[in-house]
Amino acid sequence: MNLFAQTPTPPYYAVIFTSTRTEDEQGYNLMAKKMVSLASQQPGFLGIESAKGDVGITVSYWSDLESIKNWKSNMEHHDAQKKGRSQWYSSFKLRIAKVERDYEM
């Protein structure tokens, strides 16, 4: 199993979500799986990578800024964001970056 998203030749975009969690786990894993499934059905979605520890980092990859904007405004995603702010995250930061180059080993 490849742990890395299979992205196309750049350019494309990365949405980097860095977070710290609360102690509340109720419903989190189910919602996270649902959001990955829903995002993967969105036009422009390219893949996702995630690492969890004291700080969680999830990077989703998108073909263009319009696709990111459409995902942000998705109603089910919007509901998950509200729940994250009120229940699951003690802090977070979101960054959007243009990927101009990538390589791998």
C-alpha positions in Angstrom: 0.0 0.0 0.0 1.4 3.4 -1.0 1.0 6.0 1.8 1.6 8.9 -0.5 -1.0 10.5 -2.8 -0.5 9.8 -6.4 -0.4 13.4 -7.7 0.1 14.5 -11.3 2.9 16.5 -12.7 2.9 20.0 -11.2 1.5 22.5 -10.9 -1.3 21.7 -8.6 -2.4 22.9 -5.1 -2.0 21.6 -1.6 -4.3 22.4 1.3 -2.3 21.9 4.5 -4.4 21.4 7.7 -2.4 21.4 10.9 -4.2 20.8 14.1 -4.2 20.0 17.8 -7.0 17.9 19.1 -9.2 18.1 22.2 -9.8 15.0 24.4 -13.2 14.5 22.7 -13.0 11.5 20.3 -16.8 11.0 19.9 -17.6 10.6 16.2 -14.3 12.0 15.0 -12.9 9.0 13.2 -16.2 8.3 11.4 -16.5 11.9 10.3 -12.8 12.0 9.1 -13.5 8.9 7.0 -16.7 10.4 5.6 -14.9 13.6 4.7 -12.1 11.7 2.8 -14.7 9.8 0.9 -16.7 12.9 0.1 -13.6 14.9 -0.9 -12.5 12.1 -3.2 -15.8 12.5 -5.1 -15.2 16.2 -5.7 -14.0 17.5 -9.1 -10.4 18.5 -8.9 -9.5 16.3 -5.9 -6.1 14.6 -6.5 -5.4 12.8 -3.2 -4.7 13.1 0.5 -2.0 12.3 3.1 -2.3 12.4 6.8 -0.1 12.0 9.9 -1.3 12.0 13.5 0.7 12.7 16.7 0.7 15.6 19.2 0.1 17.6 16.1 -2.0 16.3 13.2 -1.2 17.2 9.6 -3.4 16.5 6.7 -2.6 17.6 3.2 -5.1 17.3 0.5 -4.2 17.9 -3.1 -6.3 19.7 -5.7 -6.0 20.5 -9.4 -6.9 24.2 -9.0 -8.1 26.9 -6.6 -11.7 26.7 -7.9 -11.9 23.1 -6.8 -10.6 24.1 -3.3 -13.2 26.8 -3.1 -16.0 24.4 -4.1 -14.8 21.9 -1.5 -14.7 24.6 1.3 -18.4 25.5 0.4 -19.6 21.9 0.4 -22.5 21.7 2.9 -21.5 18.4 4.5 -17.9 19.6 4.8 -19.1 22.9 6.2 -21.1 21.0 8.9 -17.9 18.9 9.7 -15.9 22.2 10.0 -18.4 23.6 12.5 -18.2 20.4 14.6 -14.4 20.4 14.5 -14.3 24.0 15.8 -16.8 23.3 18.6 -15.8 19.7 19.6 -12.6 18.2 18.1 -9.9 20.8 17.6 -8.3 23.0 20.3 -6.4 24.8 17.5 -5.7 24.6 13.8 -4.1 26.4 10.9 -4.9 26.0 7.3 -2.5 26.9 4.4 -3.0 26.7 0.7 0.1 26.4 -1.4 0.9 25.9 -5.1 3.1 22.9 -5.8 5.5 23.8 -8.5 7.8 20.8 -8.2 7.8 17.3 -6.7 10.0 14.3 -6.8 10.2 11.0 -5.0 12.3 8.0 -4.1 
